[in-house]
């Protein structure tokens, strides 16, 4: 059985859950690499990554390189004498880094590779209406998410599941998979499989334009887009009411298939409910956030805000 000395690399909460599992199961973490601190928000307050906060709280050796090819960082990484590196939600590594440890560098990715290679696999699985997804561990190579697959675990996606719920489900599933992968490596019993080069489904980075709702699309596609961006970064639309244009983000929704004669994008509101007419039905909105206001359930919003007779969702 091999004695593992591990360097862990990651940034967000998703990575923290895996690192925490490793610590609690007494794996030897000789170093943690995460993103540099950066200013964020209106006040430009310095923001530390979730992984940094966890590492500091648990007295772990921490490195925050701005340049992963910096000779000083490379020397410091070598000095940790790790024989394995684990990557969870981090940036692309240069070969000098991923090829350094004797036992290799493996990544946990939140999809069933080769599908949904890229930055936002959880979002795109829901946006595209998938009924299943999963997690994969694979050894890094010189491309993005293309290396030899070690293990995979599958899970279903419920019809009303949001990206927030699926994120947490895959986080826990991923923790299990990382532990299973380590057991294989320790016992020198890894058998990998090669990924095909071309895939039909990618998971490119989510941009602001990705999140804008196209009200001329089908009810199903709009519904999937909204839940695939809930709670973050959130689907959005411009709207008009009482001749005033504004912007809103939409979170919790319900779909209703129905025939109607309303104009597409028409907002129909009562004192406690709100729905939007789309091509083959209505989208019932249960929580949203209008620019300048906090996120609210629809009944609370309509208690102090009213949509006029001209209320419409707007296209580009």
MARLUMTOR-274915 format. One line per field, with one value per residue (C-alpha): residue number from 1; residue in one letter; x, y, z. Coordinates in nm, 2 decimals, always signed. Layout:
pos <- NUM ...;
code <- a ...;
X <- X ...;
Y <- Y ...;
Z <- Z ...;
//
This chain:
pos <- 1 2 3 4 5 6 7 8 9 10 11 12 13 14 15 16 17 18 19 20 21 22 23 24 25 26 27 28 29 30 31 32 33 34 35 36 37 38 39 40 41 42 43 44 45 46 47 48 49 50 51 52 53 54 55 56 57 58 59 60 61 62 63 64 65 66 67 68 69 70 71 72 73 74 75 76 77 78 79 80 81 82 83 84 85 86 87 88 89 90 91 92 93 94 95 96 97 98 99 100 101 102 103 104 105 106 107 108 109 110 111 112 113 114 115 116 117 118 119 120 121 122 123 124 125 126 127 128 129 130 131 132 133 134 135 136 137 138 139 140 141 142 143 144 145 146 147 148 149 150 151 152 153 154 155 156 157 158 159 160 161 162 163 164 165 166 167 168 169 170 171 172 173 174 175 176 177 178 179 180 181 182 183 184 185 186 187 188 189 190 191 192 193 194 195 196 197 198 199 200 201 202 203 204 205 206 207 208 209 210 211 212 213 214 215 216 217 218 219 220 221 222 223 224 225 226 227 228 229 230 231 232 233 234 235 236 237 238 239 240 241 242 243 244 245 246 247 248 249 250 251 252 253 254 255 256 257 258 259 260 261 262 263 264 265 266 267 268 269 270 271 272 273 274 275 276 277 278 279 280 281 282 283 284 285 286 287 288 289 290 291 292 293 294 295 296 297 298 299 300 301 302 303 304 305 306 307 308 309 310 311 312 313 314 315 316;
code <- x x x x x x x x x x x x x x x x x x x x x x x x x x x x x x x x x x x x x x x x x x x x x x x x x x x x x x x x x x x x x x x x x x x x x x x x x x x x x x x x x x x x x x x x x x x x x x x x x x x x x x x x x x x x x x x x x x x x x x x x x x x x x x x x x x x x x x x x x x x x x x x x x x x x x x x x x x x x x x x x x x x x x x x x x x x x x x x x x x x x x x x x x x x x x x x x x x x x x x x x x x x x x x x x x x x x x x x x x x x x x x x x x x x x x x x x x x x x x x x x x x x x x x x x x x x x x x x x x x x x x x x x x x x x x x x x x x x x x x x x x x x x x x x x x x x x x x x x x x x x x x x x x x x x x x x x x x x x;
X <- +0.00 +0.14 +0.19 +0.02 +0.14 -0.12 -0.13 -0.49 -0.59 -0.93 -1.12 -1.50 -1.73 -1.76 -1.38 -1.40 -1.64 -1.39 -1.09 -1.29 -1.36 -0.99 -0.89 -1.16 -1.04 -0.69 -0.53 -0.19 -0.25 +0.10 -0.02 -0.32 -0.32 -0.59 -0.66 -0.50 -0.72 -0.90 -1.13 -1.50 -1.83 -1.91 -1.67 -1.39 -1.34 -1.07 -1.23 -1.06 -1.16 -1.36 -1.07 -0.83 -1.06 -1.08 -0.71 -0.63 -0.89 -0.73 -0.37 -0.29 +0.02 -0.13 +0.01 -0.17 +0.03 -0.07 +0.14 +0.15 +0.47 +0.66 +0.99 +0.96 +0.62 +0.75 +1.03 +0.80 +0.56 +0.85 +0.96 +0.63 +0.75 +0.39 +0.35 -0.01 -0.22 -0.60 -0.77 -1.13 -1.27 -0.94 -0.78 -0.59 -0.25 +0.08 +0.25 +0.53 +0.27 +0.04 +0.33 +0.53 +0.41 +0.52 +0.16 +0.01 -0.26 -0.62 -0.93 -1.28 -1.53 -1.90 -2.03 -2.02 -1.72 -1.67 -2.00 -2.00 -1.63 -1.57 -1.64 -2.01 -2.11 -2.38 -2.56 -2.56 -2.69 -3.00 -3.03 -3.02 -3.29 -3.08 -3.23 -2.90 -2.55 -2.27 -1.91 -1.58 -1.22 -0.95 -0.58 -0.48 -0.32 -0.24 -0.61 -0.92 -1.11 -0.98 -0.76 -0.79 -1.10 -1.05 -1.40 -1.75 -2.07 -2.41 -2.72 -3.06 -3.18 -3.54 -3.77 -3.79 -3.43 -3.23 -2.86 -2.82 -2.97 -2.78 -2.46 -2.48 -2.58 -2.28 -2.05 -2.13 -2.12 -1.79 -1.65 -1.73 -1.57 -1.24 -1.21 -1.27 -1.01 -0.75 -0.81 -0.74 -0.42 -0.30 -0.35 -0.20 -0.52 -0.62 -0.75 -0.83 -1.04 -0.96 -1.21 -1.32 -1.18 -1.50 -1.81 -2.15 -2.22 -1.99 -2.01 -1.86 -1.85 -2.18 -2.19 -2.44 -2.59 -2.63 -2.86 -3.10 -3.44 -3.56 -3.94 -4.00 -3.85 -4.05 -4.20 -3.97 -3.65 -3.73 -3.81 -3.49 -3.28 -3.42 -3.37 -3.03 -2.92 -3.10 -2.97 -2.66 -2.60 -2.98 -3.18 -3.28 -3.50 -3.59 -3.95 -4.18 -4.47 -4.65 -4.42 -4.11 -3.85 -3.65 -3.46 -3.54 -3.39 -3.61 -3.55 -3.83 -4.08 -4.35 -4.47 -4.82 -4.89 -5.20 -5.35 -5.40 -5.43 -5.20 -4.90 -4.58 -4.41 -4.73 -4.72 -5.04 -5.05 -5.31 -5.26 -5.06 -4.96 -4.77 -4.73 -4.58 -4.74 -4.51 -4.55 -4.72 -4.84 -4.75 -4.45 -4.56 -4.30 -4.27 -3.96 -3.77 -3.56 -3.63 -3.33 -3.28 -3.48 -3.39 -3.50 -3.86 -4.13 -4.40 -4.67 -4.43 -4.33 -4.68 -4.77 -4.58 -4.53 -4.79 -4.76 -4.96 -5.19 -4.90 -4.66 -4.45 -4.12 -3.89 -3.67 -3.33;
Y <- +0.00 +0.34 +0.62 +0.93 +1.28 +1.50 +1.86 +1.98 +2.26 +2.42 +2.75 +2.74 +2.58 +2.27 +2.21 +2.27 +1.98 +1.74 +1.89 +1.86 +1.49 +1.43 +1.60 +1.42 +1.08 +1.16 +1.19 +1.35 +1.70 +1.85 +2.17 +2.36 +2.57 +2.83 +3.15 +3.48 +3.72 +3.97 +4.28 +4.21 +4.40 +4.76 +4.84 +4.64 +4.45 +4.19 +3.85 +3.52 +3.20 +2.94 +2.70 +2.96 +3.03 +2.65 +2.60 +2.89 +2.76 +2.42 +2.53 +2.38 +2.49 +2.74 +2.88 +3.14 +3.18 +3.44 +3.26 +2.88 +2.89 +3.12 +2.95 +3.05 +2.88 +2.57 +2.54 +2.58 +2.32 +2.08 +2.14 +1.99 +1.66 +1.55 +1.23 +1.30 +1.61 +1.64 +1.92 +2.03 +2.34 +2.51 +2.66 +2.49 +2.37 +2.39 +2.06 +2.14 +2.14 +1.85 +1.62 +1.68 +1.42 +1.06 +0.92 +1.19 +1.46 +1.38 +1.60 +1.57 +1.70 +1.74 +1.56 +1.22 +1.28 +1.31 +1.51 +1.86 +1.93 +2.29 +2.55 +2.51 +2.14 +2.15 +2.45 +2.31 +1.97 +2.13 +2.40 +2.12 +1.92 +1.62 +1.35 +1.22 +1.35 +1.25 +1.30 +1.17 +1.15 +1.15 +1.20 +1.54 +1.58 +1.89 +1.96 +2.06 +1.76 +1.51 +1.28 +0.91 +0.84 +0.66 +0.64 +0.77 +0.79 +0.86 +1.04 +1.14 +1.50 +1.56 +1.76 +2.05 +2.03 +2.36 +2.40 +2.48 +2.15 +1.95 +2.13 +2.00 +1.65 +1.63 +1.77 +1.49 +1.23 +1.37 +1.34 +0.97 +0.93 +1.11 +0.87 +0.57 +0.70 +0.74 +0.38 +0.26 +0.47 +0.36 -0.01 +0.04 -0.10 +0.19 +0.09 +0.39 +0.43 +0.67 +0.94 +0.99 +1.31 +1.47 +1.52 +1.67 +1.85 +2.11 +2.32 +2.65 +2.94 +3.11 +3.47 +3.75 +3.70 +3.33 +3.42 +3.64 +3.48 +3.44 +3.46 +3.34 +3.00 +2.70 +2.68 +2.38 +2.56 +2.87 +2.66 +2.47 +2.78 +2.94 +2.64 +2.58 +2.93 +2.92 +3.05 +3.17 +3.36 +3.37 +3.41 +3.77 +3.98 +4.34 +4.43 +4.73 +4.83 +5.17 +5.29 +5.23 +4.98 +4.78 +4.45 +4.15 +3.81 +3.51 +3.22 +2.98 +2.90 +2.65 +2.57 +2.53 +2.39 +2.56 +2.73 +3.10 +3.42 +3.64 +3.81 +3.63 +3.78 +3.93 +3.96 +3.86 +3.95 +3.94 +4.06 +3.75 +3.57 +3.64 +3.45 +3.51 +3.40 +3.20 +3.00 +2.69 +2.79 +3.00 +3.04 +3.09 +3.29 +3.22 +3.43 +3.70 +4.01 +4.35 +4.58 +4.79 +4.55 +4.23 +3.88 +3.81 +3.56 +3.69 +3.75 +3.97 +4.16 +4.22 +4.35 +4.67 +4.66 +4.64 +4.55 +4.78 +4.67 +4.72 +4.49 +4.29 +4.10 +4.24 +4.08 +4.20;
Z <- +0.00 -0.10 +0.15 +0.00 +0.04 -0.12 -0.25 -0.29 -0.54 -0.55 -0.50 -0.42 -0.16 -0.39 -0.34 +0.04 +0.09 -0.07 +0.12 +0.45 +0.38 +0.31 +0.64 +0.84 +0.70 +0.80 +0.46 +0.46 +0.30 +0.27 +0.09 -0.04 -0.35 -0.42 -0.61 -0.50 -0.29 -0.51 -0.45 -0.51 -0.47 -0.47 -0.18 -0.35 -0.03 -0.05 -0.11 +0.00 -0.16 +0.03 +0.02 +0.16 +0.46 +0.53 +0.50 +0.74 +0.99 +0.98 +0.98 +0.64 +0.44 +0.19 -0.14 -0.36 -0.68 -0.94 -1.20 -1.20 -1.41 -1.17 -1.09 -0.72 -0.70 -0.88 -0.63 -0.33 -0.48 -0.52 -0.17 -0.04 -0.18 -0.27 -0.46 -0.57 -0.65 -0.64 -0.83 -0.77 -0.94 -1.01 -1.32 -1.59 -1.49 -1.69 -1.75 -1.51 -1.23 -1.32 -1.43 -1.11 -0.86 -0.90 -0.88 -1.11 -1.07 -1.08 -1.11 -0.99 -1.25 -1.20 -1.51 -1.67 -1.90 -2.19 -2.18 -2.04 -2.04 -1.93 -1.66 -1.59 -1.62 -1.35 -1.50 -1.85 -1.76 -1.62 -1.89 -2.15 -1.98 -1.89 -1.67 -1.54 -1.47 -1.23 -1.13 -1.28 -1.16 -1.43 -1.46 -1.60 -1.94 -2.16 -2.26 -2.06 -1.90 -2.16 -1.95 -1.87 -1.66 -1.33 -1.18 -1.24 -1.03 -1.18 -1.03 -1.16 -1.21 -1.09 -1.32 -1.08 -0.95 -0.95 -1.00 -0.63 -0.52 -0.79 -0.69 -0.33 -0.44 -0.67 -0.41 -0.17 -0.45 -0.56 -0.20 -0.21 -0.55 -0.45 -0.15 -0.37 -0.62 -0.35 -0.23 -0.59 -0.61 -0.26 -0.36 -0.71 -0.86 -1.09 -1.43 -1.65 -1.97 -2.26 -2.35 -2.71 -2.85 -2.98 -2.77 -2.85 -2.52 -2.38 -2.06 -2.16 -1.91 -1.82 -1.94 -1.87 -2.22 -2.15 -1.86 -2.05 -2.11 -2.47 -2.42 -2.77 -2.68 -2.56 -2.21 -2.14 -2.25 -2.05 -1.74 -1.77 -1.82 -1.51 -1.28 -1.44 -1.31 -0.98 -0.74 -0.92 -1.14 -1.20 -1.53 -1.60 -1.83 -1.89 -1.85 -1.88 -1.66 -1.65 -1.93 -1.71 -1.81 -1.55 -1.50 -1.29 -1.20 -1.18 -0.94 -0.84 -1.11 -1.21 -1.56 -1.69 -2.04 -2.18 -2.48 -2.46 -2.67 -2.48 -2.64 -2.57 -2.27 -2.13 -1.75 -1.58 -1.21 -0.93 -0.57 -0.48 -0.81 -1.13 -1.45 -1.79 -2.12 -2.34 -2.66 -2.52 -2.18 -1.87 -1.65 -1.29 -1.10 -0.72 -0.64 -0.81 -0.76 -0.93 -0.97 -0.66 -0.44 -0.25 -0.36 -0.25 -0.29 -0.53 -0.26 -0.06 -0.38 -0.49 -0.14 -0.23 -0.61 -0.88 -1.25 -1.48 -1.77 -2.01 -1.81 -2.05 -2.05 -2.32 -2.58 -2.69;
//
